[in-house]
Amino acid sequence: MLCSLFNFQKEFYKYQKAKTEPYDSGEVISAGASASFLSFGLVLSTIFLVLEIIVLFYAISIALKCTRPGPERIVHIVLAINFTLPYVLLNVMFNKCAQDNLQIPIQPASVKMTNFPLTAY
């Protein structure tokens, strides 16, 4: 989490710095190519930051659903925040509860007609 946040911060700083520098006519092509690479780096780091935030929410949900209340849960939440990707990877590989949380049911649960008493048959 911290690495992608620092990477985003660095790319954003580079992009702002490149955008405010004045250019003369001889440097326009190289400055344009440099600005496009900086823009690409900024977009890429933003995508990774958003994906890691999504994985962070999943890691915290694993820590809340798969641990008992008390010190164990606190340690798991701290691990999930500080080491998001390794925590999720190891939990999905070795923890059955985390694997069950990852799976999304393909078919919705069947609804019985007894749940709707006012419908006509």
C-alpha positions in Angstrom: 0.0 0.0 0.0 2.7 2.4 0.9 4.8 1.7 -2.2 2.0 2.4 -4.6 1.0 5.6 -2.6 4.6 6.8 -2.8 4.8 5.9 -6.5 1.7 7.9 -7.2 3.0 10.8 -5.2 6.3 10.8 -7.1 4.6 10.5 -10.5 2.2 13.3 -9.7 5.1 15.6 -8.6 7.0 14.8 -11.8 3.9 15.5 -13.9 3.3 18.9 -12.2 6.9 19.9 -12.5 7.0 19.0 -16.2 3.7 20.8 -16.9 4.9 24.1 -15.4 8.4 24.3 -17.1 8.6 26.7 -20.1 9.8 25.3 -23.4 11.3 26.9 -26.5 10.7 25.7 -30.0 13.8 23.4 -30.1 12.7 21.4 -27.1 9.0 21.0 -28.0 9.2 17.5 -29.4 11.3 16.0 -26.6 9.3 17.9 -24.0 6.1 16.5 -25.5 7.4 12.9 -25.5 8.6 13.4 -21.9 5.2 14.8 -20.9 3.4 11.9 -22.5 5.5 9.4 -20.7 5.0 11.2 -17.4 1.2 11.2 -18.1 1.3 7.5 -18.8 3.2 6.9 -15.5 0.7 9.0 -13.6 -2.2 7.1 -15.1 -0.5 3.7 -14.4 0.3 4.6 -10.8 -3.3 5.8 -10.3 -4.7 2.5 -11.6 -2.4 0.5 -9.3 -3.3 2.7 -6.3 -7.0 2.1 -6.9 -6.6 -1.6 -7.4 -4.6 -1.8 -4.2 -7.2 0.1 -2.3 -9.8 -2.4 -3.5 -7.6 -5.3 -2.4 -7.2 -3.5 1.0 -10.9 -3.5 1.5 -11.0 -7.2 0.7 -8.1 -7.8 3.1 -9.8 -6.0 5.9 -13.0 -8.0 5.3 -10.9 -11.2 5.5 -9.5 -10.0 8.8 -12.9 -9.2 10.2 -14.7 -12.4 9.0 -12.0 -15.0 9.5 -10.6 -14.1 12.9 -11.8 -14.1 16.4 -12.3 -10.8 18.2 -9.4 -9.6 20.3 -5.6 -9.3 19.8 -5.7 -11.8 16.9 -8.1 -9.6 14.9 -6.1 -6.4 15.7 -2.8 -8.1 14.5 -4.5 -9.2 11.3 -6.0 -5.8 10.5 -2.5 -4.2 11.0 -1.0 -6.8 8.7 -3.7 -6.2 6.2 -3.1 -2.5 6.1 0.7 -2.6 6.1 1.3 -5.6 3.8 -1.8 -5.7 1.7 -0.9 -7.9 -1.3 1.2 -10.5 0.6 -1.5 -10.8 3.3 -4.2 -11.4 0.8 -2.1 -13.8 -1.3 -1.1 -15.9 1.7 -4.6 -15.9 3.1 -6.2 -16.9 -0.2 -3.6 -19.7 -0.6 -3.8 -21.2 2.9 -7.0 -20.0 4.7 -10.3 -21.8 3.8 -12.4 -18.9 5.1 -10.6 -16.4 2.9 -11.1 -18.7 -0.1 -14.8 -18.9 0.7 -15.0 -15.1 0.9 -13.4 -14.8 -2.5 -15.9 -17.0 -4.3 -18.9 -15.3 -5.8 -22.0 -17.4 -6.2 -22.9 -17.9 -9.8 -26.5 -18.6 -9.4 -28.7 -16.6 -7.1 -30.5 -18.4 -4.3 -33.8 -20.0 -5.3 -36.9 -18.2 -4.1 -39.8 -20.4 -3.0 -43.3 -19.3 -3.8 -44.3 -19.7 -0.2 -42.4 -16.5 0.5 -45.0 -14.6 -1.6 -48.5 -15.5 -0.1 -50.4 -12.9 -2.1 -49.5 -14.0 -5.6 -51.9 -15.7 -7.9 -51.1 -19.3 -8.9 
